[in-house]
Amino acid sequence: MSEVSRALTFGQMAEEYDRWRPGYPDAAVDWLAPPAPGRVADVGAGTGRLTSLLLSRGLTVEAVEPDPRMRA
């Protein structure tokens, strides 16, 4: 299986992925995110869980997701 086809397999079950995937602990997001205002990239953003958390902290987010079925 190529890297691209592996990346696209999550889109086959995007709703289930979003429903059952655990969220990110606040402490992890606090550690990862720069102070606002700031700009970050979310590469492989999936359904946008991390993107939403970063936006809620006042950051500008450039989110990239290769599989259109996963894009929020």
N, C-alpha and C positions, 0 to 999 in steps of 0.2 A: 504494500500500500504506500503510495507516495505521500509526502508531507501535506500536499494540497488536499488530496482526497481524505486524509485523516482529519484535517481541519474542518472539512465540510460535513463530516459524519454527525457532528452535534446538531446541525440544522435539521436533520431527519426527525429529531424529537425536541424541537425548540421549546414547546410549551411545557413538556415534562421536565426538561432541563431547568427551566426558569422556576418551576413550581418546587422542585426537590433540591436544587442546589443550595447548600447552606450560604447564609449571608456572610459578610465580612465583619469581624469584630471591630468595634469602634477604635480600640487601642491600635489595631493594625493600620487602619485608615489614618488615624492621627499621626502615626509614625511615618507613614508613606507620603502623606500629602504635605506640600510646602505651605507656609503661611499664606493666607489670602491677602491681597490679590496675587494670583500666580497663574501659570499656564502649565498644563500637563498633557501628556498623551496617554490614552488608554488603547493599547494595541491588542487586538483580539478581544474587543469589548463585549462580544456576545450579546446578551439581551439587555445590557446596560446597567447592571446592578452597581458595579463600582463607579461607572460614569455618574449615576444619580447621586451617589454619596459624595463624590468629588464636587459636583455642581452645588450641592447643598452646603458645602463649606466655602462657597464663594469663589471657586476656581474656574478658570476658563479651561474647557476640556476639548481636545481634538480626539474623537473616538473613531477607531478604524475596526471594521469587522468584515472579513472576506466573504462570509456566507450570508446572502440576503435573507435567508430564512431565520437567522438569529438576530438580525438587526431590530432594535426596539423601535 
